[in-house]
Amino acid sequence: MSDAPTQSAPPAPGPGDPGVGAGGPLGAPEAPITSSPAAPARTVTRPADRIFTTLTTGSAVFVTVLIGAIGAFLIWRAVPALSRNEVNFLTSTKWVTTDINHMAFGVLDLFLVTVMVSVFALVLAMPVALGIAIFLTQYSPKRLAKPLAYVIDLLAAVPSIVYGLWGMLIFAPAIRPLAVWLNENLAWIPLFATGSGSVRGGGTIFTAGIVLAVMILPVITAVTREVFTQTPTAHIEAALALGATKWEVVKTTVIPFGKSGYVSGSMLGLGRALGETMALYMILRTTTKDFSGSLFDTGSTLASKIALGYAEFNNDIQAGAYIAAGLVLFVLTFVVNAGARAAIAGKKD
């Protein structure tokens, strides 16, 4: 057996041996580890997105400019007539525009009748709309909720003149006994006192307000119903888990959540009522007496007065008086709709 020399592995180089540096076995220093800043993310804008953004921005600007142009037009056409007016336009109840050299016209009565009939309609429509919205979203079976909602929404599609005919020929005679009873037994209340209209005739704010309430009902109901359906399911389930009844769930979760939507829908309905023309033109009777604040007053609203006097326009100056009334209505409806928009924005915040 031959003695073969055994080879042993060379010892590992130590830190002090030549050829061994601080950075590695070959003496090359290690590169310092640094974190490079992340490159900013690039937003890719597709051509379709740019086109859509341009169209929507252009539409918003166009609508804003259009509203401003309408207001400027009304002011431009109203100023010549207002400069010839011999009474205060905002506080006078006179309306004499036949002689352009001696014009005396004011919108106080028109404004009061417009606000009175619209607020009365709103007071009647709001609780009914709230009840319908709660029933459709919380109590009604699903197979019945949609058909009922469609039927109520169809009320908004009925033309105003149809409501006017119905209110004048059918509803006014039917509601006359109630109007007479209210006037005879509650005349000590200013709202039910004898006014400038005939209680038995039916052409009063009382009749017109009820018809107008039916007209704005679908607007308020639709907005309120849509807001109530957005109530978080977790809130409802939490209330039920605590032992709340169905009505307590509605009172503590659904109504508080949809309150601002209900208010904004009501304000939209009010804006719709303020601009109503044909139905009120057909139901309300014109009068020369001043507005007394009773539901049994009659008269003209701002919109119906413009419609009534349209055929009498003989010149631009006379037309300017009615355009000035239209300017008041424009500002009034703008304020109401701006309030509704502010309520919606407040809910989003």
C-alpha positions as CSV (number, residue, x, y, z in Angstrom):
1,M,0.0,0.0,0.0
2,S,1.6,3.2,-1.2
3,D,1.7,6.2,0.9
4,A,0.2,8.9,-1.3
5,P,0.6,12.5,0.0
6,T,-2.6,14.0,1.2
7,Q,-3.5,17.5,0.1
8,S,-5.1,19.8,2.6
9,A,-7.3,22.8,1.6
10,P,-5.6,26.1,1.9
11,P,-6.6,28.1,4.9
12,A,-9.2,30.7,4.4
13,P,-7.8,34.1,3.9
14,G,-8.1,36.4,6.9
15,P,-8.9,40.0,7.0
16,G,-5.2,40.9,7.2
17,D,-4.0,38.8,4.3
18,P,-3.0,40.5,1.1
19,G,-5.6,40.4,-1.6
20,V,-8.4,40.7,0.9
21,G,-9.9,44.2,1.1
22,A,-12.7,45.6,3.1
23,G,-15.1,45.2,0.3
24,G,-14.6,41.6,-0.7
25,P,-12.2,38.9,-1.4
26,L,-10.7,40.7,-4.4
27,G,-10.3,43.9,-2.6
28,A,-12.9,45.7,-4.6
29,P,-15.0,48.1,-2.5
30,E,-18.7,47.4,-2.3
31,A,-21.0,49.9,-4.0
32,P,-23.1,51.8,-1.5
33,I,-26.8,50.8,-1.4
34,T,-28.9,53.8,-2.2
35,S,-32.6,54.0,-2.9
36,S,-33.5,55.7,-6.2
37,P,-36.5,58.0,-6.1
38,A,-39.6,56.5,-7.6
39,A,-40.5,57.8,-11.0
40,P,-43.7,59.9,-11.0
41,A,-46.7,58.0,-12.3
42,R,-47.8,59.2,-15.8
43,T,-51.4,59.8,-16.3
44,V,-52.5,58.4,-19.6
45,T,-55.3,60.5,-21.2
46,R,-57.0,58.8,-24.0
47,P,-58.5,60.9,-26.9
48,A,-62.0,59.8,-25.9
49,D,-61.4,61.2,-22.4
50,R,-60.2,64.5,-23.7
51,I,-63.2,64.8,-26.1
52,F,-65.6,64.0,-23.2
53,T,-64.0,66.5,-20.9
54,T,-64.1,69.2,-23.5
55,L,-67.8,68.5,-24.2
56,T,-68.9,68.5,-20.6
57,T,-66.9,71.6,-19.8
58,G,-68.2,73.4,-22.9
59,S,-71.8,72.4,-21.9
60,A,-71.4,73.8,-18.4
61,V,-70.0,77.0,-19.7
62,F,-72.7,77.3,-22.4
63,V,-75.5,76.8,-19.8
64,T,-73.9,79.4,-17.5
65,V,-73.5,81.9,-20.3
66,L,-77.1,81.2,-21.5
67,I,-78.6,81.9,-18.0
68,G,-76.6,85.1,-17.9
69,A,-77.7,86.1,-21.3
70,I,-81.4,85.5,-20.3
71,G,-80.9,87.7,-17.3
72,A,-79.2,90.4,-19.3
73,F,-81.9,90.3,-22.0
74,L,-84.7,90.7,-19.3
75,I,-82.9,93.7,-17.8
76,W,-82.2,95.3,-21.2
77,R,-85.9,95.1,-22.2
78,A,-87.3,96.0,-18.8
79,V,-85.2,99.2,-18.2
80,P,-87.1,101.4,-20.7
81,A,-90.5,100.6,-19.1
82,L,-89.1,100.9,-15.6
83,S,-87.7,104.4,-16.4
84,R,-91.3,105.5,-17.4
85,N,-92.9,104.0,-14.3
86,E,-94.6,106.5,-12.1
87,V,-95.0,104.3,-9.0
88,N,-92.6,102.0,-7.1
89,F,-92.3,98.8,-9.1
90,L,-91.8,96.6,-6.0
91,T,-94.3,98.0,-3.6
92,S,-97.2,99.2,-5.8
93,T,-100.3,97.2,-6.5
94,K,-101.4,99.2,-9.6
95,W,-101.0,97.8,-13.1
96,V,-101.7,100.4,-15.8
97,T,-99.6,100.1,-19.0
98,T,-101.9,101.1,-21.8
99,D,-100.6,104.7,-21.9
100,I,-96.8,104.5,-22.2
101,N,-96.5,108.2,-21.2
102,H,-98.2,107.6,-17.9
103,M,-97.3,104.0,-16.9
104,A,-98.0,102.8,-13.3
105,F,-97.2,99.2,-12.6
106,G,-96.0,97.2,-9.6
107,V,-95.6,93.6,-8.7
108,L,-96.5,93.5,-5.0
109,D,-99.8,91.8,-5.4
110,L,-98.5,89.5,-8.2
111,F,-95.6,88.5,-6.0
112,L,-97.7,87.9,-2.9
113,V,-100.2,85.7,-4.8
114,T,-97.4,83.8,-6.4
115,V,-95.7,83.1,-3.1
116,M,-99.0,82.3,-1.4
117,V,-100.3,79.8,-3.8
118,S,-96.9,78.1,-4.2
119,V,-96.2,77.9,-0.4
120,F,-99.7,76.5,0.2
121,A,-99.2,73.9,-2.5
122,L,-95.8,73.0,-0.9
123,V,-97.3,72.6,2.6
124,L,-99.9,70.2,1.2
125,A,-97.5,68.2,-1.0
126,M,-94.6,67.8,1.3
127,P,-96.2,65.4,3.9
128,V,-97.9,63.4,1.2
129,A,-94.7,63.0,-0.7
130,L,-92.8,62.0,2.4
131,G,-95.4,59.4,3.3
132,I,-95.4,58.0,-0.3
133,A,-91.6,57.8,-0.3
134,I,-91.5,56.0,3.0
135,F,-94.1,53.5,1.9
136,L,-92.5,52.7,-1.4
137,T,-89.0,52.3,0.1
138,Q,-89.7,50.6,3.4
139,Y,-93.2,49.1,3.6
140,S,-94.4,48.3,0.1
141,P,-93.7,44.8,-1.4
142,K,-91.0,45.0,-4.1
143,R,-93.4,43.7,-6.8
144,L,-95.8,46.6,-6.0
145,A,-93.2,49.4,-5.3
146,K,-92.1,49.8,-8.9
147,P,-95.5,50.0,-10.5
148,L,-96.7,52.5,-7.9
149,A,-93.6,54.6,-8.4
150,Y,-94.2,54.6,-12.2
151,V,-97.8,55.7,-11.7
152,I,-96.8,58.6,-9.4
153,D,-94.0,59.7,-11.8
154,L,-96.5,59.7,-14.7
155,L,-98.3,62.6,-12.9
156,A,-95.4,64.8,-14.0
157,A,-96.1,64.0,-17.7
158,V,-99.7,65.3,-17.6
159,P,-99.8,68.7,-19.4
160,S,-100.6,71.8,-17.3
161,I,-103.6,72.6,-19.3
162,V,-105.2,69.2,-18.4
163,Y,-104.7,70.0,-14.8
164,G,-106.3,73.4,-15.4
165,L,-109.3,71.9,-17.0
166,W,-109.6,69.2,-14.3
167,G,-109.3,71.8,-11.5
168,M,-111.7,74.2,-13.0
169,L,-114.5,71.9,-14.2
170,I,-114.3,68.9,-11.8
171,F,-112.2,69.6,-8.7
172,A,-113.5,73.1,-7.9
173,P,-117.2,72.0,-7.7
174,A,-116.2,68.9,-5.6
175,I,-114.1,70.9,-3.1
176,R,-116.7,73.8,-2.8
177,P,-118.5,72.4,0.3
178,L,-115.2,72.2,2.2
179,A,-114.3,75.7,1.2
180,V,-117.6,77.1,2.3
181,W,-117.4,75.2,5.6
182,L,-114.0,76.6,6.3
183,N,-115.0,80.1,5.4
184,E,-118.2,80.0,7.6
185,N,-116.7,78.4,10.6
186,L,-113.0,79.5,10.6
187,A,-113.3,83.0,9.2
188,W,-111.8,84.3,12.4
189,I,-108.5,82.9,11.2
190,P,-107.0,85.2,8.6
191,L,-106.2,82.4,6.2
192,F,-109.8,81.4,6.0
193,A,-111.4,84.9,6.1
194,T,-113.5,86.1,3.2
195,G,-111.2,87.3,0.5
196,S,-111.4,89.0,-2.9
197,G,-112.7,85.9,-4.5
198,S,-116.0,84.0,-4.3
199,V,-115.8,80.9,-2.1
200,R,-118.6,79.3,-4.1
201,G,-117.0,80.2,-7.4
202,G,-113.9,78.1,-6.8
203,G,-111.4,80.4,-8.6
204,T,-109.4,81.1,-5.4
205,I,-105.9,80.4,-4.1
206,F,-107.4,77.6,-2.0
207,T,-108.5,75.6,-5.1
208,A,-105.5,76.6,-7.2
209,G,-103.1,75.6,-4.4
210,I,-104.5,72.1,-4.1
211,V,-104.3,71.5,-7.8
212,L,-100.8,72.8,-7.8
213,A,-99.9,70.5,-5.0
214,V,-100.9,67.5,-7.1
215,M,-98.7,68.9,-9.9
216,I,-95.5,69.2,-7.8
217,L,-96.1,65.9,-5.9
218,P,-94.2,63.7,-8.3
219,V,-91.1,66.0,-8.2
220,I,-90.8,65.9,-4.5
221,T,-91.7,62.2,-4.2
222,A,-89.1,61.1,-6.9
223,V,-86.2,62.9,-5.3
224,T,-87.2,61.8,-1.7
225,R,-87.6,58.2,-2.8
226,E,-84.2,58.1,-4.5
227,V,-82.5,59.5,-1.4
228,F,-84.2,57.1,0.9
229,T,-83.1,54.1,-1.1
230,Q,-79.5,55.3,-0.5
231,T,-79.7,54.7,3.2
232,P,-76.8,52.4,4.2
233,T,-78.0,48.8,4.9
234,A,-75.6,48.6,7.9
235,H,-77.5,51.4,9.6
236,I,-80.8,49.7,9.2
237,E,-79.5,46.3,10.3
238,A,-77.8,47.9,13.3
239,A,-81.1,49.5,14.4
240,L,-83.0,46.2,13.9
241,A,-80.3,44.4,15.9
242,L,-80.9,46.8,18.8
243,G,-84.6,45.8,18.8
244,A,-86.0,48.8,16.9
245,T,-89.4,48.4,15.3
246,K,-89.9,49.2,11.6
247,W,-91.2,52.7,12.3
248,E,-88.3,53.3,14.7
249,V,-85.9,52.3,12.0
250,V,-87.5,54.7,9.6
251,K,-87.5,57.5,12.2
252,T,-83.9,57.0,13.4
253,T,-82.1,56.0,10.3
254,V,-84.0,56.6,7.0
255,I,-85.4,60.0,7.6
256,P,-82.3,61.5,9.2
257,F,-80.2,60.2,6.3
258,G,-82.5,61.5,3.6
259,K,-83.5,64.8,5.3
260,S,-81.5,67.1,3.1
261,G,-82.6,65.3,0.0
262,Y,-86.2,65.6,1.1
263,V,-85.7,69.4,1.7
264,S,-83.9,69.9,-1.7
265,G,-86.7,68.0,-3.5
266,S,-89.3,70.2,-1.8
267,M,-87.4,73.3,-3.0
268,L,-87.3,71.9,-6.5
269,G,-91.0,71.4,-6.3
270,L,-91.4,75.0,-5.1
271,G,-89.4,76.2,-8.0
272,R,-91.8,74.3,-10.3
273,A,-94.8,75.8,-8.6
274,L,-93.5,79.4,-8.8
275,G,-93.3,79.1,-12.6
276,E,-96.6,77.4,-13.3
277,T,-98.7,79.3,-15.8
278,M,-101.5,77.6,-17.6
279,A,-103.2,75.7,-14.7
280,L,-103.2,78.8,-12.5
281,Y,-104.2,81.0,-15.5
282,M,-107.3,78.9,-16.0
283,I,-108.3,78.5,-12.3
284,L,-107.5,81.8,-10.7
285,R,-109.9,84.7,-11.4
286,T,-108.5,88.1,-12.0
287,T,-109.6,90.9,-9.7
288,T,-109.1,94.6,-9.1
289,K,-109.1,94.2,-5.3
290,D,-105.8,94.1,-3.3
291,F,-104.5,90.9,-1.9
292,S,-105.6,90.4,1.8
293,G,-103.7,87.3,2.8
294,S,-106.6,84.9,2.7
295,L,-106.7,81.5,0.9
296,F,-110.0,82.7,-0.6
297,D,-108.4,85.6,-2.4
298,T,-108.0,85.5,-6.1
299,G,-105.8,87.4,-8.5
300,S,-102.9,86.6,-10.8
301,T,-99.4,85.2,-10.3
302,L,-96.4,86.6,-12.0
303,A,-96.5,83.9,-14.7
304,S,-100.2,84.0,-15.3
305,K,-100.2,87.9,-15.5
306,I,-97.6,87.7,-18.3
307,A,-99.7,85.1,-20.1
308,L,-102.8,87.2,-19.7
309,G,-101.3,90.4,-21.0
310,Y,-99.3,88.9,-23.9
311,A,-102.1,89.6,-26.4
312,E,-102.2,93.3,-25.3
313,F,-98.6,94.0,-26.2
314,N,-98.8,97.0,-28.6
315,N,-95.2,98.2,-28.4
316,D,-91.9,97.4,-26.8
317,I,-92.4,99.8,-23.9
318,Q,-95.6,98.1,-22.8
319,A,-94.0,94.7,-23.3
320,G,-91.2,95.9,-21.1
321,A,-93.5,96.2,-18.1
322,Y,-94.4,92.5,-18.4
323,I,-90.8,91.6,-19.0
324,A,-89.9,93.4,-15.7
325,A,-92.4,91.1,-14.0
326,G,-90.7,88.2,-15.7
327,L,-87.4,89.4,-14.3
328,V,-88.7,89.2,-10.8
329,L,-90.0,85.7,-11.4
330,F,-86.6,84.8,-12.9
331,V,-84.7,86.0,-9.9
332,L,-87.2,84.3,-7.5
333,T,-86.9,80.9,-9.2
334,F,-83.2,81.2,-9.5
335,V,-82.9,81.8,-5.7
336,V,-85.1,78.9,-4.9
337,N,-83.2,76.5,-7.2
338,A,-79.9,77.8,-5.9
339,G,-81.1,77.0,-2.4
340,A,-82.0,73.4,-3.5
341,R,-78.5,73.0,-5.1
342,A,-76.9,74.3,-1.9
343,A,-78.8,71.7,0.2
344,I,-77.7,68.9,-2.1
345,A,-74.1,70.1,-1.9
346,G,-74.3,70.3,1.9
347,K,-75.4,66.7,2.0
348,K,-72.4,65.6,-0.1
349,D,-70.0,67.4,2.2
